[in-house]
Amino acid sequence: MEINLGQSADKLNLHFNLGFPDSVIVCNSKNGGWGEEQRISCSAHWVKVTVSSKNKEPWIDANFEITYEKQQFTVKLPDRYEVTFPNRLGCDPLRYLSTKGNFRVSSVTFD
């Protein structure tokens, strides 16, 4: 499961990747090339993986929140665990959002 926020596909302020079955969160930034990864081991017991009856693909069923503050991103996971990642590129505002993986974004809010 992957979420990217930034200016474009080649200029990402936040690359958030929740890897299964390894239960590792990878955060990174990209400005032409990738920066240094921040890897965090986590307990992913709060993630429910369901199988779609349509195409038999597994889907991730979990709610979490990404908060963007100009200096950093905070990702709040369902088990009250928080991951922070610096806004290394310092770009503001964010103009690009992409996702990858078997999950669905059900809400995006801008304050």
C-alpha positions in Angstrom: 0.0 0.0 0.0 1.5 3.3 -1.1 0.6 6.9 -0.8 2.6 9.7 -2.4 2.2 13.5 -1.7 4.2 16.3 -3.3 4.6 18.4 -6.4 4.8 15.7 -9.1 5.7 12.0 -9.6 9.4 13.0 -9.6 9.1 15.5 -6.7 7.5 13.8 -3.6 7.5 15.4 -0.2 6.2 12.1 1.3 6.3 8.6 0.0 4.5 6.4 2.5 4.6 2.6 2.0 3.1 0.1 4.4 4.6 -3.2 3.5 3.0 -6.6 4.0 3.6 -9.2 5.3 6.7 -7.6 6.7 4.9 -5.0 8.8 7.4 -2.3 7.9 6.6 1.3 7.1 8.9 3.0 4.7 8.8 6.8 4.4 11.0 8.7 1.9 11.1 11.8 -0.3 12.0 12.1 -3.9 13.5 15.0 -5.9 14.6 13.5 -9.1 16.1 10.6 -7.1 15.2 9.0 -3.8 16.4 10.3 -0.5 17.4 8.2 2.5 14.6 5.8 3.6 13.1 6.0 7.1 12.1 2.4 8.0 9.9 1.6 11.0 8.9 -1.8 12.1 5.3 -1.9 13.3 2.7 -4.3 14.5 0.1 -4.5 11.8 -2.5 -6.4 13.8 -5.0 -3.5 13.2 -5.0 -4.1 9.4 -7.7 -6.3 8.1 -7.0 -7.9 4.7 -10.2 -8.9 2.9 -10.6 -10.6 -0.5 -12.8 -9.0 -3.1 -15.5 -11.3 -4.4 -15.2 -9.7 -7.9 -11.5 -10.3 -8.7 -10.3 -12.3 -5.8 -7.6 -9.7 -5.0 -6.8 -9.0 -1.3 -7.8 -5.5 -0.1 -6.5 -3.6 2.9 -9.2 -2.4 5.3 -7.7 0.2 7.7 -8.3 3.8 8.6 -5.4 6.2 9.2 -4.8 9.9 8.9 -2.0 11.9 7.4 -1.6 15.4 8.7 0.6 17.8 6.7 2.3 20.6 8.7 4.8 22.7 6.7 7.8 21.1 8.5 6.6 17.5 8.7 4.0 14.9 8.1 2.3 12.9 10.8 0.7 9.6 10.0 -1.7 8.4 12.7 -2.4 4.6 12.6 -5.4 2.9 14.1 -3.4 1.5 17.1 -2.6 5.1 18.2 0.9 4.8 16.9 2.2 7.9 15.1 4.9 8.1 12.4 6.5 11.5 11.7 8.5 12.3 8.6 10.2 15.7 7.9 9.1 17.7 4.9 12.6 17.5 3.4 11.8 19.4 0.2 10.0 22.2 2.0 7.5 22.6 -0.9 4.2 24.2 -0.1 1.4 23.7 -1.1 1.1 20.1 -2.1 -0.2 19.6 -5.6 0.1 15.9 -6.3 -1.5 12.8 -4.8 -1.1 9.2 -6.0 -1.9 5.8 -4.6 -0.8 2.3 -5.4 -2.0 -1.0 -4.1 -5.2 -2.8 -3.2 -6.9 -0.2 -1.1 -9.4 2.6 -1.5 -9.1 6.2 -0.4 -12.5 7.1 0.9 -11.9 10.7 2.1 -9.4 13.5 1.6 -9.9 16.7 3.6 -8.1 20.0 3.3 -8.2 22.5 6.1 
